[in-house]
Amino acid sequence: MQKSSFRFYCLLLFLLPLLPLTSCLRLLKPRHDFAHYAPAPVPDYSQASSWAALPTRHDSAHAVPSQARLRDQQATAEADVFFVHPTTYFWRGSWNADVGNCRLNRFTDRTTIRKQASVFNAAARIYVPRYRQATLFSFFDSTAQGNSRQALNLAYTDVRKAFQYYLTHYNQGRPIIIAGHSQGTDHATRLLHEFFDDDPKLRRRLVAAYLIGFRVRPREYKTIVPCKDSLETGCFVAYNSVATGNEFPAFSRVAVTNPLTWTTDTLLAPASLNRGGVSQRFKRIDPHVTDAKIHDGLLWVTPPKPGGYPRFLLPGEFILRHSFHIADYSLFYMNIRENTKARVRAWQLRTK
């Protein structure tokens, strides 16, 4: 694919609100069914190149906003985060990405790893696997062939393999934060089912899970429940940010945590509780950037005045107009950053 075409597909996610929906989806859809394509090689997680972030090298997860007085503290962190990045593969050349695609990897690193995974670098060592992520169209596909489910299952096999490698070779019994966004949260949700829900020993090491930007039910798990306050451990946080006043019945039974109060009540949390967002330019902390209120499975936010917090349209099964999906982390960057540190300390006190 030519460089100009790559840039087009990388920008398409941001252009969806501006283009006719059917046109967007035609541009995203792979030309053939899933079975037509030979999968890219399986990642080898013993190789550093199969990881977007490792605490032992300098990468995008070590970044902090350039004009903020923050610093990466992975070298001394006493916990780990296993972060599953969202969809950055928008191409129609296949249903799944190739982890050897250097151009895609650079895009992933300077966007989601730098602007999302970095939020955890004050509290934990960050591990982010590259994986054969499903293309964006997988979330809009409703055809009978099951292409999307096959693509997402293939992606999850990589995430699962990476997590197993992480547990065996990197974790060494340390407390764990599981986190993701969008497609990454879909896979992280499955990890919790498979590895934590029925394993009391591993579950005791779970500081919390940040399952942001996807649909997670309040009773998703048998043993893991939504966090009720800012210091509860072994629980999960979930929300989907949209502009105040929007409704979406398909989300009415979805778990929501208010990231300004870390509770599940429906009271409005004022913008004064917002410790600071970070815009797409990733330069400064914007204090009090927005308020937050839980409403019928959504997190209502007042659209921020500063630029750099884009709205988004999730079409198909996930139609959400005036969504701040892309900004789910950046609107509450400092609140998440400080909360992860507080939960790690709380976990340490409870396990002494």
C-alpha positions in Angstrom: 0.0 0.0 0.0 1.3 3.4 -0.9 2.1 5.9 1.8 -0.8 8.2 0.8 -3.2 5.3 1.0 -1.9 4.4 4.4 -2.4 7.9 5.7 -6.0 7.9 4.3 -6.9 4.7 6.2 -5.2 6.0 9.4 -7.3 9.1 9.2 -10.5 7.3 8.2 -11.4 6.6 11.9 -11.4 10.3 12.5 -13.4 11.1 9.4 -16.3 8.8 10.0 -18.6 11.5 11.4 -18.1 13.6 8.2 -18.7 11.0 5.5 -21.8 9.0 4.5 -21.9 5.9 6.7 -22.3 3.4 3.8 -19.4 4.9 1.9 -17.2 4.6 5.0 -18.1 1.0 5.5 -17.4 0.1 1.8 -14.0 1.6 2.2 -13.2 -0.5 5.3 -14.5 -3.9 4.2 -12.0 -6.5 3.1 -12.6 -7.7 -0.4 -13.0 -11.4 0.5 -14.2 -13.6 3.3 -11.9 -14.5 6.2 -11.1 -18.0 4.9 -9.7 -16.5 1.7 -6.7 -15.0 3.5 -3.7 -16.8 4.8 -3.0 -15.5 8.4 0.2 -13.6 8.9 2.9 -15.4 10.9 2.2 -16.0 14.6 4.1 -13.5 16.8 7.0 -14.9 18.8 6.7 -13.3 22.2 10.2 -14.3 23.2 11.3 -11.6 20.7 11.2 -8.0 21.9 10.0 -7.0 18.4 6.7 -8.7 19.2 6.0 -6.2 22.0 4.9 -2.6 21.5 6.1 -1.8 25.0 8.4 -3.4 27.5 9.7 -1.7 30.7 13.3 -2.7 30.0 13.6 -0.5 26.9 12.7 3.1 26.0 9.5 3.1 23.9 6.3 5.1 23.5 4.8 3.8 26.8 7.6 5.7 28.6 6.3 9.0 27.3 4.8 11.8 29.3 3.2 15.0 27.9 6.1 17.3 26.9 5.0 20.3 28.9 3.9 18.5 32.0 5.9 17.9 35.1 5.4 14.2 35.0 7.9 11.4 34.8 8.0 7.8 33.8 8.5 5.6 37.0 8.6 2.1 35.5 12.1 1.5 36.8 10.9 1.6 40.4 7.3 0.5 39.9 6.1 -2.4 42.1 3.2 -3.6 39.9 2.8 -4.5 36.2 0.2 -3.5 33.7 -0.7 -5.8 30.8 -2.3 -3.4 28.2 -4.1 -4.5 25.1 -4.2 -1.6 22.5 -7.3 -0.7 20.5 -7.7 -1.1 16.7 -5.2 0.8 14.7 -5.6 -1.4 11.6 -8.1 0.2 9.2 -7.1 -1.5 6.0 -9.1 -3.7 3.8 -6.3 -5.9 2.6 -7.1 -8.6 5.2 -9.2 -9.3 8.2 -6.2 -9.3 10.5 -3.0 -7.2 10.7 0.5 -8.5 10.4 2.7 -7.7 13.4 5.6 -7.3 11.0 4.0 -4.3 9.4 6.5 -1.6 10.5 4.4 1.3 9.2 1.3 0.1 11.2 3.5 -0.5 14.3 4.8 3.1 14.1 1.3 4.4 13.9 0.2 2.3 16.8 3.1 3.4 18.9 2.8 7.1 18.4 -1.0 7.0 19.0 -2.4 4.4 21.4 0.8 3.4 23.2 2.0 6.9 23.7 -1.4 8.5 24.5 -3.1 5.6 26.4 -0.7 3.0 27.7 1.6 5.8 29.1 -1.0 6.7 31.6 0.1 3.7 33.6 3.8 4.5 33.7 3.7 6.2 37.2 2.3 3.1 38.8 3.4 0.0 36.9 5.8 -1.6 34.4 4.0 -1.6 31.1 3.8 -4.7 28.8 1.9 -4.2 25.5 1.9 -7.1 23.0 1.7 -6.6 19.3 -1.0 -8.9 17.9 -2.8 -9.7 14.7 -5.6 -7.3 15.5 -8.9 -7.6 13.6 -9.4 -4.8 11.1 -11.8 -2.1 12.1 -14.6 -3.4 9.8 -14.8 -6.5 12.0 -16.9 -4.4 14.5 -19.4 -3.4 11.8 -19.8 -6.8 9.9 -23.1 -8.5 10.3 -22.8 -11.0 7.5 -23.6 -14.7 8.0 -20.1 -15.9 7.2 -18.9 -14.9 10.7 -15.8 -13.1 9.3 -15.7 -10.7 12.2 -15.9 -13.3 14.9 -13.1 -15.4 13.2 -10.9 -12.3 12.9 -11.4 -11.4 16.6 -10.8 -14.9 17.7 -7.6 -15.0 15.8 -6.5 -11.7 17.4 -7.4 -13.1 20.9 -5.2 -16.2 20.4 -2.3 -13.8 20.1 -3.3 -11.8 23.2 -3.7 -15.0 25.1 -0.4 -16.3 24.0 1.3 -13.0 24.9 -0.3 -13.0 28.4 0.8 -16.6 29.0 4.4 -15.6 28.0 4.2 -12.6 30.3 3.0 -14.7 33.3 5.8 -17.2 32.8 8.7 -15.0 31.9 8.0 -11.4 33.2 5.6 -11.2 36.0 7.4 -13.0 38.8 4.5 -12.9 41.2 3.9 -9.1 41.0 0.5 -7.4 41.3 -1.2 -7.0 37.9 -3.3 -4.4 36.3 -5.2 -5.5 33.2 -6.2 -2.7 30.8 -7.3 -2.1 27.3 -9.4 0.1 25.0 -12.0 -0.7 22.4 -10.9 -3.9 20.6 -8.2 -4.2 23.3 -10.9 -4.2 26.0 -12.8 -6.9 24.1 -9.7 -9.1 24.4 -8.8 -8.0 27.9 -12.4 -8.9 29.0 -11.8 -12.4 27.7 -8.5 -12.7 29.5 -10.2 -12.0 32.8 -12.7 -14.7 32.1 -10.1 -17.3 31.2 -7.3 -16.6 33.6 -8.8 -14.8 36.6 -12.4 -15.5 37.2 -11.9 -19.1 38.3 -8.3 -18.8 39.6 -8.3 -17.5 43.2 -4.5 -17.4 43.3 -4.1 -15.3 40.2 -7.1 -13.2 41.1 -5.5 -12.2 44.4 -2.8 -10.5 42.3 -5.3 -8.4 40.3 -5.0 -4.8 41.4 -7.9 -3.8 39.0 -8.9 -4.0 35.4 -9.5 -0.9 33.3 -12.0 -2.2 30.6 -12.6 1.1 28.8 -14.3 1.8 25.5 -16.3 -1.4 25.0 -19.4 -3.1 26.4 -18.9 -4.9 29.7 -21.9 -6.1 31.6 -22.1 -5.3 35.4 -22.3 -9.1 36.0 -19.8 -10.0 33.4 -17.9 -12.3 35.8 -18.7 -14.7 38.6 -16.2 -13.3 41.0 -15.0 -9.9 39.6 -17.3 -7.0 40.1 -17.3 -3.3 39.1 -15.2 -1.1 41.3 -17.3 0.7 43.9 -14.8 3.3 45.0 -11.3 4.6 44.2 -9.4 2.1 46.4 -11.2 -1.2 45.8 -9.0 -3.8 44.3 -9.7 -7.0 42.4 -12.5 -5.2 40.5 -13.0 -3.6 37.1 -13.6 -0.1 35.8 -15.6 0.5 32.5 -17.1 3.4 30.7 -17.9 4.8 27.2 -17.7 8.6 26.9 -20.4 10.5 24.9 -21.6 14.1 24.8 -24.3 14.9 27.3 -27.8 14.4 26.1 -27.2 11.4 23.8 -29.0 8.1 24.2 -28.1 4.6 23.0 -30.4 1.8 24.2 -27.9 -0.9 23.3 -25.7 0.3 26.1 -28.4 0.5 28.7 -27.2 -2.6 30.5 -23.5 -1.9 30.3 -21.3 -1.3 33.4 -20.2 2.3 33.9 -17.7 3.8 36.4 -17.4 7.5 36.8 -13.6 8.2 36.4 -13.9 11.5 38.3 -15.4 9.8 41.5 -14.6 6.1 40.8 -18.2 5.2 41.9 -21.2 3.9 40.0 -23.8 6.4 41.2 -25.5 8.7 38.8 -24.6 12.0 40.4 -23.0 14.6 38.2 -19.3 14.9 39.0 -18.2 18.5 38.3 -15.3 19.4 36.1 -13.5 20.7 39.2 -12.8 17.0 40.0 -11.1 16.5 36.7 -7.4 16.4 37.5 -6.5 17.0 33.8 -6.9 15.7 30.3 -4.3 15.4 27.6 -5.2 16.5 24.1 -4.2 14.6 20.9 -1.1 16.7 20.6 0.1 15.2 23.9 1.8 18.4 25.2 0.1 19.8 28.2 -2.3 18.9 31.0 -5.7 20.6 30.6 -7.2 20.8 34.1 -11.0 20.6 34.6 -11.4 19.7 30.9 -14.9 18.1 31.4 -17.4 16.9 33.9 -18.9 13.3 34.0 -22.2 11.7 34.8 -23.4 8.2 34.4 -26.6 7.9 32.4 -28.2 4.7 31.2 -25.0 2.7 30.4 -23.1 5.7 29.1 -20.7 8.3 30.6 -22.1 11.7 29.7 -19.5 14.4 29.4 -19.7 18.1 28.5 -17.7 18.6 25.2 -14.4 20.2 26.2 -13.6 23.7 25.1 -9.9 23.0 24.3 -9.2 21.4 20.9 -7.7 18.0 20.5 -10.5 15.8 22.0 -12.2 14.5 18.9 -15.7 13.2 18.6 -16.4 10.0 16.8 -19.2 8.0 15.2 -19.3 4.3 16.0 -21.5 2.9 13.2 -23.2 -0.5 12.7 -23.9 -2.4 15.9 -22.2 0.3 17.9 -23.9 3.4 16.6 -22.9 6.2 19.0 -23.1 9.7 17.7 -21.1 12.4 19.4 -19.0 9.8 21.1 -15.7 10.7 22.6 -14.5 7.1 22.1 -11.0 8.2 20.9 -10.7 10.4 23.9 -11.8 7.9 26.6 -8.4 7.9 28.2 -7.2 11.4 27.3 -10.2 13.2 28.9 -9.4 11.7 32.2 -5.7 11.1 31.9 -4.6 12.5 35.3 -7.5 10.9 37.1 -6.6 7.5 35.7 -2.9 8.0 36.3 -3.4 9.0 40.0 -6.0 6.2 40.6 -3.7 3.5 39.4 -1.1 4.6 41.9 -3.7 4.7 44.6 -5.0 1.2 43.8 -1.5 -0.3 43.8 -0.9 1.2 47.2 -4.2 -0.1 48.5 -3.4 -3.6 47.1 -0.1 -3.5 48.9 -1.7 -2.6 52.2 -4.3 -5.3 51.9 -1.8 -8.1 51.1 0.8 -7.3 53.8 
